[in-house]
Amino acid sequence: MVALNPFRPSQSLVIKIGSALLVDQSTGQLRADWLESLCADIKSLREREISVTLVSSGAIALGKTRLNQWDKALSLSQKQACAAAGQAQLTQAYEDALAPLGLTTAQILLTLNDTENRRRWINARSTLDALLQMGVIPIINENDTVATDEIRYGDNDRLAARTAQMIGADTLVLLSDIDGLYTSDPRKSDQAKHVAVIETLSAEIMNMGGQANQEAAMGSGGMATKLAAAHIATKAGCHMCIMDGQAHSPISRLIDGERVSWFKAAQNPKDARRQWISGHLNIKGTLQIDQGAEKALNGGSSLLAVGVTAVTGNFEKGDPVSIQTHTGDNLATGLAGYSAEDIRKILGKNSDEVASILGYDYGLPVVHRDNLVMQK
């Protein structure tokens, strides 16, 4: 079978669906047949053991129809009201299309803060990881009902890229109304040339995006936001594709070789994540560990409370910490699964004692192996 992307086999895929694909722009009604074809593609991917996460617009568009506001210009608060009215319909639409295929869905609403604040980021990542391990299809949308201008993305291209970064996805597909990147706007110039593969996001490439919001009447992002998404995704080790998703069965068409634009990541998601943790974060504290924990970490395990002997600094969950051996040597850097205050209460304790001591259990080790980078 043809590979999903031309660079490496895909194991984890994020698909971004815009409002203009999901909702008919002339009637404001759900494109149910198109959605069913996409969900059939998702079923095929799951049969190949590829995990799938959806980042879907459409709540505001469906809410505008439901509240008889389809052809009106709306304020932010009115759009948020439409999002509240349309979100349930959006979630139900995916449930109706995926449940008959034996696939379970879960709704997650995120804001800009959730993907850029480390504490919220680590919580969201843990939830998404658990859902994907259970074979669930997460359906993510921006939390338009509560987000203000200061804490919202305003487009789901960048939210999709942040989601791909968060879960360590290897492939991101942006379903659009254009078949990829052009040297200039193909609707304005017959000299515009399609760019099939982008190896590096140079200044020249970024300038091809022009101004945001030029691409679709219903959507909130244009080519500029897609290039911003490519910057986020490829730095996180995730290959990204822009393709025309308007016709039915877009993922099948992608696999069959339809013309698209691919943005190539220089490294894989795990290496990119290790580089980010080890070299781009300011250390907030130190965990000293015993020899048993040192051996466990060297063997690829997570750091458990039972192996921690001392805590230095005042840090919060999700903050970067240094992990030192009992002799004071720097062994690793990682993201704390608990605050310094909580770790002091549970250090040296077995995992089954954590909930009784703290009154809750995050279901996380002190530092998870996926959030840890060995220094040697």
N, C-alpha and C positions, 0 to 999 in steps of 0.2 A: 504493500500500500504506500502511496506517495506520502512523504513527510508533511506535517502541518506547516513547518517553516523550513527554509532551505539551509539553515545553518547547523541545526542539531535536532535530535528527536525531542518533542515536547512532552513534558510530564505535567505541567501546571499552566493553564491558559486563563487569561482574563479577557473577556469580551466586553467592549463598550458599545452600548446601543443608544443612539440619539433619538430625541422626540420625533424628528421628522421621518424616521424609519418606522417607529412603533405606532404613530398616530397619523392618520390621513390628514394632510394639511388643508384640504378643501372642506372636509366634513367634521373634523375633530373626533372621529370615531377610531377605535382601535383597529389596526390592520391584523385581524385575527388569523387569517390564512398565512400571512408572512410570519407571524410569531410562531405558529405551529410548525412551519418549515424550519425555522431556526432551532426550535426545541428538538426536532427530529435530528438535526445536526449534533446537538448537544448529547442526545442519547447515543449517537454513534461514537462520539468522543469518549464518553464514559465507558462504553464497551471496549475501547482501546486502553482503558485505565488512565486516561488523561483527566485530571481534576479540572473543573470549570467553575469560574467565578464570574458573575455578571455584574457590570456597573451600568445601570439603566436609568435613563431619563424617562420622562413621560408623566410624572405625577401632576405637575402643573398643567400640562396640556389636557390630560383627562379631567382634571378638576375644573378647568375653564369650561369644558363642555357640560359637565355635570351641573355647574352653577350658572349656566347660561351667560358666560362671560367670554365666549370663544373669540368674538371679533372686536373685543375692547382692549384699549391700552390700560394696563393695570399698574398700580403702585406696588412697592415691595410688600407691604402688608397684605394687599389684595392677592398678590401672587402666592404668599405664604398661606393664605386662606384656601386658595385653589389647590395648593400642594396637600394641605390637610384633607381636603375633600377627595383628591385624586389618588392619594397614596394607597388607600385600601383597594381601590379598583386596579391599580398597577400590580400590587402584590397578588390579587386574586387572578388577574389575567395570566401571570406566570404559573400560578398554582394550577389553573384549569388546563394549561397547555402541557405542563410537565408531569403532573400526577398520573394521567393515563399512560404515560411511558414508564411508570414505576420510579420516578425521580422525585425526591423530597426537596422542598425549597425552604429557605430561611431569609427573613428580611433583616437588613442591617442599615441603619441610617447614620451617616458620618458627617462631620463638619471639618473644616480646615484644621482646627485645633486637635481633632482626634488623630490626624495623621502626621502632625508636626510636633505635638507635645509627647515627649518620650513615655510618660506614665500612661497616657491614654493610648498611645501607639502600642505599647506592649500588651495592654488589656485587649485591644481590638485584634491584634495579631493572634493572641492565645485563643480567642473566640473563633476566629476564622480557621485557624489550624484545627481546632476540635471539630468544627463543622465539616471541613474537607476530609478529615480522617474518617468521619462517619459516612462519607459518600454524599453529603448534602450539597445542593447548589445554592451558594449564598447569592442573594440579590441585593446589591448595594446601591444606594442613592444618597445624594446630599440631603441633609436634614433641613430642607428649605423652610419648614414650619417654624423653626426656632433660630436659625442662623441669621445673624445680622450681616451687613455689608462688610464689616471688619473681619468676620470669621468664616466667610463662605468662599468657596472656589468660584462659583458663578458659571462654571462649565465642568462637565463630567469627563473631559479628556484628561485633565490633570489629576482629577480624583481617581480615574482608572489607573494612571501611571503610579500614583502613590499607593494604591491598593496592590498593584503588581510588585512594587518595592517591598511593601509590608509583608506579603506572604511568600516572597522569594519566587515569584512566577518566572518562567523562562520565556514566555511568549505573551505579548499584548496585541490584540487586534482591535483597532478602532473602525467600527462600521460607520461609514460616512455616505455622503451623496456625491462623492468624487472618487476616482479610482487611484488616488495617490497624489504625490507631490509633483508639481510642474515648475518649470523655470520662471514662469509668470502665469497670470490668471488666464486659463484656456478659454474662458468665456469672453475675454476682452482682446485676446491676441491670438492670431493663427500661427504665430511663431513660437508659442509655448511648447516646450518639450517635456515629456513625461520622464521622471527620474525613477528608475526601477530599484536601485540599491543605493543606499546612503551609508558609506563606511564611517564617515566622520561628520559631526555636526559643526561644520565650519561657519564662519560669519556669513559667507556667501549663501550657504544652505539656509541658515536662519532667516536671512533677508528675503528668501523666497516666500516666506509666510505672509508678507504684507501686513495688513491690519486685521486684527481679530474681528469677528462678527460679520465677515464678508461672505460666509459660505452658505448659510441657511437661514431662512426667514424665521423658522420656529426654534432652532437651536440657539445656544448662547455663545458658541465658540466657532472660530474659523480656523484656517490653516495655521495661523500664528499659535493658537492654543495647542494644536496637534504637535507642532514642533517643540513647544515647551514640554509637552508630555513625552516626546521622544527623548529630550534631554534628561528628564527624570528617569525614564525607564532604562535607557541604555547605560546610564551611570550605575544603575542597580543591577546590571548584568542581564537585562531582559531585552530580547529582540522585539521590535515593534513593527506592526504592519498597518498601513492605511489602505482601505479598500472601499469600493462602492458596494454598499450593502442593500441597495434598494430592491433588487430582485430577490426572489425566494431562494432559500437554502444557501446563504452567503458562505458558510464555512465549507460546505461541500464544493462550492465554486472556487474557493481559495485553494483547497487541496488539489483540485483538478487543474490548477495552473492559471487561473484568471489573472489579468494584469493588475498589479498592485504596486505599492512602494514599500520596500522593506528597509528598516533602520537596524543596522547591525550593532550589537553590543560587543565591546572589546573583551569582556570576560564573562564568566558565568555568575549567577546570582549569589552563590555561596562565597566565592572569592571577593565579589564586590562588597558583600555584607561584612566579611572579615576585615577588609581594608577600611571600611567606614568605622567600625567599632575600634579598631586598633590605632588609627591614625588621625581621626577627625573629631574626637570627643574630648572634652576637658574632664579629667578624673575628679570625682567628687568625694571619694573616700577609699578606704582600704579594708580588705578582709584577709585576715591571717588564718591559715588552715593547718591541719595536722598532716602527718606523713601518709595516713590512709587516704585522705582526700586528694593529696598530691598525686598519689599513684592512680586514683580513679580518674582525675582530670587528664593525666597523661595517657590514659587508656581510652579517652573519648567520652567520658561520662559527664553528667551535670554535677554542679556543686550542691551538696545537700547540707542542711543545717548541722547535722551531726558532725561534720568535718570542720566546722568553723570554730576557731578558738578565740578570736578577738576581732573587734570592729573599731575602726578609726574614722572620724568624720561624721557629718550629719547630712545624709543624702535621702532622697525619696525613691520610691519604686520607679524603675526605668532609668535611673541615673547610672552613668558609667563608673565602675569601680575597678581598682587594681586588686589582684589576688596574689598574696605573698605566701611563700612557704614558711615553715616554722623557724627557718634560719634568716628570714627577712628578704629572700631573693624574690624578684618579680617573676611570677610564673605565668600570669594571664591577665587579660582585661575583659571585662564583661559588663552586661547590663543587669543591675540588681533586680531580683524578683520581689523584694520586700524593702521597706525603708530601713535605715540604720537602726532606728528605735525598735522596730519589730525584730530585726535580726539579733539584736542584743538580748531579747527575751527568749529566743529559740535556739541560740548557738549551743552546739553540743547535744541538741535534742534529736530524737528520731523523728522521721517524717510523720508518723502516726500520732505524734504528740502536739503537732503544730496547731491544729484546730482548737484543741482544748486550752492551750496556752493563750493564743491570740483571740479566740472567740470566732475565728473564721479561718479558711484555708483557701488561698488563691489557686491551689492546684498546681503551683509552680515550685521548683527547687529554688534555692537562694540565688543561683545563677544557672539558667538553662544552657545546655550545651550549644543550642542554636544561637545564643546571645553571648558566646564566649570565644575569645581568640587566644590561643597559647602564644607566649612570647618567644618560645624556643622549641 
